Amino acid sequence: MPPSAGRVTIRDVAAAAGVSRGTVSRVLNGEGYVSDRAREAIERAVRTVGYVPNTAARNLALNRSGAVGLVVHEPHELFLEDPNIGAILLGANEVLSSADQQLVSLVIDSERDTERVVRYLRGGFVDGAVVVSAREHDALLEAMQRTTLPTALVGRPPHGVRMPWVGIDNAGAAAAVTRLLVDGGRGRVGIIAVGLDRDSGADRLAGFRSALGAAFDPALVVERPLYEYAAGRDAMRELLDRAPDVDGVFATSDAVAAGALEALRAAGRRVPDDVALVGFDDSSWARRCRPALTTVRQPARDLGAAAAQLVLDQLAGVPAEPDGRLLPTEVVARDST
C-alpha cells in the first residue's frame, strides 16, 4: 500500500507491514514482545515507505533538544584559524554523533555574546555544553554554575569553579620543552606568554619559570592576550628590542611560534643557529614552518571527545565528578632547536 500524502508516519509503516501501530512503535523503540516475523516485516516496510523517526516529537516528549553546545570563548577569526579548536570540535562531534546528538557551535567574542549565549543555554535549546577557553572571572561559567545544565570544560577550571573537566598538564609540558632549550646550551631563554587569563597560558608560564629556576629573567617575558600569528611576530620584535642577546624562545603556541619565526628572519637571526625556537600544540603550524618547529604534542581531538563524553555521562545520570582528567602530552623535537 503506498504511503499517505505528506510526511510518512507510523500509520504508513503499519499498513505496509500488515501489523498494528502499537507493534511498529514497540519495534522502533527497541522494546520486546514482537515476533521475529513481525519485526522483519516492519523493518522491510520502513525501508519501503522511507520512514524517518520524528525526533522533534520524541525530544519534546522527553524534554530534550537532542543537541549539545560547543562554547568557544575566542574571537571569531581565531575560531576559524586555530587548528586546536578545529580538532576539539571534530573530537566532540564524533562522540556526540554516535549518540545521535547534534553539535551546536557557539562563539563568544564580546560581552554581548556572553549574554546571548547564556540566554541560549538557559532556554532549553541544548541538553548540555562543552566549554573551551574559559577565562578567570568568566561571566559565562558564573552563570552556568547556577543552572543544572550538564557541562564539561576543556582545560582546568578557573579558581572557584567546580565543573567536570579534561585537560593536559600544561605546566609539566612547558617545563619539559623549556628544559630542552636549556639542555641544548641556550643561556638567555625568553618566553612569549599568551593567554594568561586562562589555565593554559598561566600554567605554561609557570612551567617555564620552574624549569629555568634561578636563570629566570622577568625581562625576557613578553605577554600577549591571544594565541595568534600576529601576536608572535610583534612579541618577538619586542623581545629582541629588550634582549638582543636572547638565544632561546618558548612561544606558547605553534601559531605564535610561526609569527616569532617571521620576526627572527626579518631581524637576520637564523633558527636554530642563532636562536632556538619551540612552540606548543604540534598543530599544522609546526609542520608547515621552515625549519619545522620543536613543540609539545597535545591530543586536541581526544580532549574534545573526552569532554563530550563527560556531558553524555551526565545526561545518562552518571554523577558528575569535579575532579579533572589529564591526557598525556609529548615533546616532539624537530629542526628549530
Buried (B, 14 or more C-beta within 10 A) or exposed (E): EEBEEEEBBBEBBBBBBEBEBEBBBBBBEEEEEBEEEBBEBBBEBBEBBEBEEEEEEEBEEEEBBBBBBBBBBBBEEBBEBBBBBBBBBBBBBBBBEEBEBBBBEBBBBEEEBBBEBBEBBBEEEBBBBBBBBBBBEBBBBBBBBEEEBBBBBBBBBBEEBEBBBBBBBBBBBBBBBBBBBBEBEBEBBBBBBBBBBBBBBBBBBBBBBBBBEEEBBEEBBBBBEBBBBEBBBBBBBBBBEBBEEBBBBBBBBBBBBBBBBBBBEEBEBEBBEEBBBBBBBBBBBBEEBEBBBBBBBBBBBBBBBBBBBBBBBBBEEEEBEEEBEEBEBEBBBBEBB
